[in-house]
Amino acid sequence: MKIREMINHLERRVPLSQQDGFDNSGVQCGDVAQELKGVLVAIDTTEAVVEEAIDKGCNLIVTHHPALFHATKSITPDYYINRALMMAIKHDIVVYASHTALDNDDEGINVYWARRMGLQDIQILMPKQDLPTIGAGVVGDLPEPLSLEQLVERMKSFQPIERVAHNRVVREPIQRVAYCGGSGNFLIDRAVEAEADIFITGEAKYNDYYDAEGLITLMTIGHFESELLSKEILIEIMSEKRGNFAVYNATSCVNPLHYI
């Protein structure tokens, strides 16, 4: 199988047309005409991830975050992403990112999270144009109300979370839940309009907790932690293809934040 065949399969399931205008999902570097030897799935393209791909004999790395996101005018080894890409190119490794194409998908990170939480009547918080099942964030109802502590414990049962932060609790017990992986603070007003009891996201700004006070409980669980489910989804999609290759979950994919 050529790498291009695997990418075509992935893009049939997660079309690049779903990505946001600011994004750069898709092939970041490499020759997709090569025979596929193995796939490594990670959140970010780091030197450690590329080294793991080399060790495992993988020539395709699929990540959530794009390596090339901001404008790049030169590729020199004085920046960690450049060093990772230079290493990938040197070893004929294709790097591909799914990012907001997967975030916005009707089977993407947010919907996947909502189903793992057991939410019912799941809806998209900010649909894209006239497509009600595609867009940013989700909102749905728990089958039974939960306390804040019970809600966190349910999340921890399927999503590694070290700590959470939240503003003053507005309503408890909690039944209507809104969620967006990553930096979802732009959806706080949408969550309020959807009459959610709580809005959970990866990270938010300091003032966001004040702005939401009295309107909705705002909880952040960590950007990295909130998007770990993307690896599960991507592994599931690419494992559907049959061929002489393996799909690996990157063990070198670690949180850049360290907690004390």
Disulfide bonds with the S-S distance in Angstrom:
none
